[in-house]
Amino acid sequence: MNFSGIDLNLLRVFDVLIREGNVTVAAERLGRTQSAVSHSLGKLRALFKDKLFVRDGGSMKPTPRAIELSAEISDALASIRATIDRYQLFVPDQTRRVFRVGLIDYHGAMVIPELIKHFRAEAPHATLNVMPTSKEEVGRLILTRKLDCAIVLNFDQDDQNLLLSEVGRDDLVCAIWSGSPLLSQPLTLERYLAATHIQISADGMSEGLADKVLREMGLQRHVAATIPSYLVIPWVLRGSDLITHCADSILLTLDEKSEVGLTKAPIALPSMPISLIIHKQMASDPATTWLKRLIEGIYADRQIRKEAARAAGPFVTRG
């Protein structure tokens, strides 16, 4: 097939199908009928000599060929879009664009309410999709345009196509049930090592930053169990003498009813940067710039509130 005879709109259909994994949803996003999208998919299959998508329950799963094509097609379309957008006026209160933001769980609990409030105030006709993500998968999701941006703790992937800006920092502290004898006196290294610990691990296997620091010291703590989320900490610790490490941002989700005391760890733990990540090609996109500014403002305010909570919170114990 001659290149001049190819309908380049087919590539946009492919890009949306990759993101949505559903013909009906893709049709809604594209403003077309389901049959029109199915017809375009037939042309794409003929063009690339591959099924590209196969039905799996209620979704369409990409084939290896589609996955291979997705990065290049998404990058090409994003480059064209960014070029056009540089010469377009982005008006937040008029846009109907769908924005996708990736967050880890405890940052979601703190940021989502403020993000939705500001987002609705400035862009009442737009749609905000907040999606759970992890440090391991976020780079791929940004590069394949499944996320417009993501907020990740301690991100360490090195990719020239990802732009990172630091929006804050978290310190690791020890979380303990407020009624535990462990909080009756300073948490020494001896008492810390004698205690039983809970490790927060999304995959249930990864060791924590504290374990790495202890190993360098020739020491080891006893981890009795792992849990996948910060948000269940109050229920896991209540009535026990367990210790878990958590980022001090959890301060903004706790109150006296949580029955959680926070105290400084008896080992030196480095602070962890909170990174806002976007695709390099979208750095000049007015809509992405607007969303980035919105999030940076929320985190600046959050940092102020976190420092105030550390200084004044009656439920915080300093070791």
N, C-alpha and C positions, 0 to 999 in steps of 0.2 A: 504494500500500500504506500502510495506517494504521500510524503509529509503534508503537502499542500491540500490533500484531500481529507485530512484528519480533522474532525470537529474537536477543538481543544476544550470545549465545555465538558466533554467526556471525562477529562482529567479532574475536573471539579467534582463530578459525580463520584469518581473513584475515591477522591480525598474524603468526601463526606461519608461514604460507605465504610471506609477504613475506620473513621472516628466513631461512627454510630453503631456499626454492626447490625443494622436493621434497615430494610428497604423502606418500610412505612415511615420510620422516624427520619431517614435521609430525605424522603420525598417532602416531608413537612419542612425540614431545614432549607431545602432547595426551592420551595414554593412550586413544586411540580406534583403531578399525580403519581401514584404508586406504579401504574403501568408504564408511564414515561421513564421512570427510573429503571424499571426492569428492562425496558427496551434498550436504554443506554448501557446497562450492564451486559446485555447480549452483544452489543457492539464492542465493548471493552474486551470481552472474552475472545471475540474474533480478532481484535487488534493485537492482543498479547498472546494469543494461542494458548490460553490457560483458563480454567474455570474461575480463578481469582477468589471467589467466595463460595463456600459450601454451607448448606443449611445444617445447623446444629441446634435442635430444639427450636426456640423462638428467635435465634440470632443467626447471623451470617458470619462464619469464621473465615478469615483470610487464609489462602493457601501460601505455601512458602514463596511462590513467585510474587504474590501480592505484597507480602511482607517485605520482600526485597525491593519492590517498586515503590513502596509507600514513602520511604524516607526521601528519595529523589524527587518524587512527584510533589510531596508536601513542601519540600524545600523550594522547588521551582515556583509553585503557586504562591508561597509566602513571599518570595523575592519579588514577584510581580505585584502582589498586593501591597507590599511595603513601598515599592516605587510609586504606585498610584496614590497611596495614602499620604505620601509626603506633599502631594499637591492638592489634597482634599482637606476641607475644614471639618474636624471632628467636633460635634456638638453633643456633649453627654446627655442633655435633657431631650434630645431628639433621636438618638441612636436606638436601634432595636437589636443590636448585636448581642450574641450569647458569649459570655465570658466564663472561662473555666479556671478555677483556682484550686491547686492541690495543697492540702494541709495534713500535718500529723495530728493525732487525736487531741492531746491536751492543748495545743495551740488553737485547734479548732474551737474548743470550748470557750477559750478566752477571746478569740478574735472574731468568730462568726457573728455574734450579735451586733458588734460595732460595725463590722464590714457590711452587713445587710442594711443597717440603718443608714450609713453614709451612701452606700450604693443606690438605694431607693431614692434618697433625697436628691442625688445628683443625676441619676440616669433612670427615671421612673418607667421608661418603656423597654429598657434592656433586661436581660435575664442573667442571673448569676448562678452558676453551678459550682458548688464546693464539693470537691472529690477527695476521698481519703487516699493518701499516698505514702510512700516510704522512701528513705534515702536511696535504697537499692534500685527502685524503678523510676524515680522522678526524672532522671536525665533522659531516658528513652521517651517518656511521655511528653516532655517539653520538645524534644527533637522531632517527634512525629506529630506535633501540633494537637495532641489530645489534651494538653494543658496550655493555657496562655501564660501562666506563671505558677510558681510553687514556693511555699515557705517551708524550709527544711532546716533541722538542727544539725550542726556539725557536718555539713556537706563537704565531701573530700574528693569528688570525682573531678578529674582534670580533662576538660573538653573545650576546645577553642570556640565552639559554637554556643556555649552556655555562658551567659553573663550573670555574675553574682554580685549582689550588693548586700552589705551587712546592715540589717535593720535593728539588731539588738544582740544581747548576750544573755546566756543563762548560766548560773552556777549550780553545780550538783550539791545537794544537801541531803541529810538523812531524815526520812519521814518515819515517825514512831507514834503509836497510839498515845494520846495525851494522858491516859491513865497508867502508862507503863512505868515501872520503877527505873527504867533506863533513863528517864527524863528527870529523875530526882537529883541527879548530880551530873557534872560534866562528863561527856562521852569520851573516855580515854581510848587509846588504841587497844589496850588490853580488854576493856569491856566490849568494844566494837568487835574484836575478833572472837570473843567468847559467845557473842550473840548469834542468833539464827537469822538469815537474810532471805529476802524475796528479791528476785531479779526481774526487772521489767525488760522483756524481750519480745519483739513483734513476731519473730519466727520460733520462739521457744528454745533456741539453741545458742544464740550469740551471747558472748560474755560482755559484761559491762565495762565502762571506763575504769571503775574502781578496781575490777579484777586485774586489769592491765597494770595499773599503778602498784597494786599489792604484789604482783608477780615480780616486778622490777625490784621490789624491796625484799624479795625472798619470802613473802607471806601469802596467806590464802584465807579467804573467809568461807564460812559454811553457807551455801545457798540451798535452801530446802525446796524451793519451787520457783517457777517463772510464771509471770502473768503478762498478757499482751498489751495492756493499756494502763496509762496513768489514772484514768478516770475511776477505776475500782479500788484505788488505794484505801480510802476511808473504810470500806467494808472488809477488806482483806486484813488490815491492821487492827481493827477494833477488838478489844478484849485480849490482845496478844502481847508478847514481848518481841515481836518481829521488827526487823529494820529493813527499809528499802531505800534505795537512792532515787531521787527525782530532781528534776530541774526546778529552780526556785520560782519559775513562772507559775507553778501550781498554786502559789500564794493567792493569785487572783481568782481562784475557784474555790478556796477554802473559807470557812468561817468556824465559829466555836462549835456549831452543831456537827461539823465534820469529825471532831475529836482526833485531829491529827496535829502532832507537834513536829516542828521542823528544827533541826539543830545542825550545826556545822560538823562536817566529817572530821575525824582525827587524822586524816591523811590529806596531802596536798593534791587537789584535783583541779585540772585546768578548766577555765571557763570555756563555754561552747558558743561559737558564733551562730546566730540565726540568720540564714541567708534567704534573700528573695531572688529567685532564679527566673530568667526569661531567655528566650532564644536570641542569639546575637542579631539575627536579621530583623527582629521586631523592635530593636532599640529605638528606631526612628518612627515607629508606628504611633500616631497620636493617641489611639485608643489604648494601646499597651502602656504608653507613658502616663496616661491619665490613671489607669488602674494601679500602676506602680506607685504613683504619688499618693493615691488614696490609702494604700496599704502601709506605705512608709509613715504617713501621718498617724495612723492607728497605732503602729508600733512605738512611735515616739511618745504618744500619750500613755501607752501601756507601760513603758519603761518608767515613766514618772510615777504611775500608780503602783507599780511593783516596789519601787524604792520606798514609797510612803507606807506600803503594807509591811515591809520588812522592819521599818522603824517603829511602827505604831501597833501592829497586830498583836493582841493579847494571847493569841494561840501560837505565837512563834517563840520557841525557846532557843536561846543562844548557848552553845556549849563552850 
